[in-house]
Amino acid sequence: MGNVLGHSSGAQEVNSSVDVPSYSWLCPYMYFTAIFLPETYAPVILLRKVKERRRANPEGSKRLYAAHEKQDWSPWGIVKRTLFRPFIMLSQELILVLVTIYLSLIYGVMYMLFEAFPIIFVEKHGFTISQNGLVFIGVGIGTVLGALSTHFLATDYPQLIKVWRGFPPPEERLRAAMLGSPVFVIGIFWLGWTGEYTVVPWYVPAISSIPVGFGISAIIMSFLSYLLDTYVVYAASAFAANTFARSLVAAGFQLFTVQMFEKLSVGYACTLLAGVGLLLAPMPFLFFRYGARVREGSRWAPGMDLQVKKQLEEEKFGVAVRGA
């Protein structure tokens, strides 16, 4: 939603003929309000409970400790965890490398499409900058729909938690991505070939931004949830590595977007991007099918679902033997 609000509100401010109030005051306001938000980080909450126990019963609780306080909080320890560990994981974790490559390409294609909006709507349809910004509302609608699909496709997750004894396979998080990846490709083709011709009403390519937003939201939310369930306590480092790489790729792709659309035309440029999306469309299905096998060799992923699967298979085998 940040892209939607940024493009929409920013365009209105840039193109306005009257003084528009600055929104820079929101940044310090957000930082200030963050001070009063409740703590949600489980290790810190556990540490606070341990300290309360110590204060209430110093003698009986002197052996209690929380794992959070056993970490190295020296300057070098903090730097190693926050700056170096994401890149160490990226160099050692095949599953993280594959997810990062996939999301980086999706992210790059997404920002190239955003760069194409002014070419389609400003240059071809004569929109103003503010009107072009409003087209991104369609992306916002698609993003909301993608988030809703992620929710509704996971309604049976509580049941999976019971079956898998609290640790369902992370691959179960990829259902929305399996829907979003083909929808994303359809949206790109739709945008390209309806935006190519000025005889096509402007609202036809504008509506295509809805499936584009849907695909982006479903893919990114699914795979970030996948990384979270895969790496658990190391998920923040996995997110950091993934975010750094995909942001770098997205920034690089925009350096040649305008030139590509001018040389190839909107239709063929979007066809090229849709071709990339089409090649990547099977990726969620491949992760769903083979992800567990790749995770077996992980150094950082706890793989609790793999242990539960082994226990379930042993119990099933034991029941079969007793029945025979």
QUIQUI-V117734 format. One record per backbone hydrogen bond with DSSP energy under -0.5 kcal/mol. NH is the residue of the N-H (numbers start at 1). CO is the residue of the C=O. Records with the same first field share a line. If there is no record, write none. Layout:
NH = CO + CO
//
This chain:
5 = 1
6 = 2
7 = 3
8 = 4
9 = 5
10 = 5 + 6
11 = 7
12 = 8
13 = 9
14 = 10
15 = 11
16 = 12
26 = 23
27 = 24
28 = 24
29 = 25
30 = 26
31 = 27
32 = 28
33 = 29
34 = 30
35 = 31 + 32
36 = 33
37 = 34
42 = 40
44 = 41
45 = 41
46 = 42
47 = 43
48 = 44
49 = 45
50 = 46
51 = 47
52 = 48
53 = 49
54 = 50
55 = 51
56 = 52
57 = 53
61 = 57
62 = 59
64 = 61
69 = 66
70 = 66 + 67
71 = 68
73 = 71
78 = 74
79 = 75
80 = 76
81 = 77
82 = 78
83 = 79
84 = 79
85 = 80
87 = 84
88 = 84
89 = 85
90 = 86
91 = 87
92 = 88 + 89
93 = 89
94 = 92
97 = 93
98 = 94
99 = 95
100 = 96
101 = 97
102 = 98
103 = 99
104 = 100
105 = 101
106 = 102
107 = 103
108 = 104
109 = 105
110 = 106
111 = 107
112 = 108
113 = 109
114 = 110
115 = 111
116 = 112
117 = 113 + 114
118 = 114
119 = 115
120 = 116
121 = 117
122 = 117 + 118
123 = 118
124 = 119
125 = 120
126 = 122
127 = 121
132 = 128
133 = 129
134 = 130
135 = 131 + 132
136 = 133
137 = 134
138 = 135
139 = 135
140 = 136
141 = 137
142 = 138
143 = 139
144 = 140
145 = 141
146 = 142
147 = 143
148 = 144
149 = 145
150 = 146
151 = 147
152 = 148
153 = 149
154 = 151
155 = 152
157 = 154
160 = 156
161 = 157
162 = 158
163 = 159
164 = 160
165 = 162
166 = 161
167 = 164
172 = 169
173 = 170
174 = 171
175 = 172
178 = 174
179 = 175
180 = 176
181 = 177
183 = 179
184 = 180
185 = 181
186 = 182
187 = 183
188 = 184
189 = 185
190 = 186
191 = 187
192 = 188
193 = 189
194 = 190
195 = 191
196 = 192
200 = 197
204 = 201
205 = 201
206 = 202
207 = 203
208 = 204
209 = 206
210 = 207
211 = 207
212 = 208
213 = 209
214 = 210
215 = 211
216 = 212
217 = 213
218 = 214
219 = 215
220 = 216
221 = 217
222 = 218
223 = 219
224 = 220
225 = 221
226 = 222
227 = 223
228 = 224
229 = 225
230 = 226
231 = 227
232 = 228
234 = 231
235 = 232
238 = 234
239 = 235
240 = 236
241 = 237
242 = 238
243 = 239
244 = 240
245 = 241
246 = 242
247 = 243
248 = 244
249 = 245
250 = 246
251 = 247
252 = 248
253 = 249
254 = 250
255 = 252
256 = 253
258 = 254
260 = 256
261 = 257
262 = 258
263 = 259
264 = 260
265 = 261
269 = 265
270 = 266
271 = 267
272 = 268
273 = 269
274 = 270
275 = 271
276 = 272
277 = 273
278 = 274
279 = 275
280 = 276
281 = 277
283 = 280
284 = 281
286 = 282
287 = 283
288 = 284
289 = 285
290 = 286
291 = 287
294 = 290
295 = 291
296 = 292
297 = 294
298 = 295
303 = 230
307 = 303
308 = 304
309 = 305
310 = 306
311 = 307
312 = 308
313 = 309
314 = 310
315 = 311
316 = 312
317 = 313
318 = 314
319 = 315
320 = 316
321 = 317
322 = 318
323 = 319
324 = 320
//
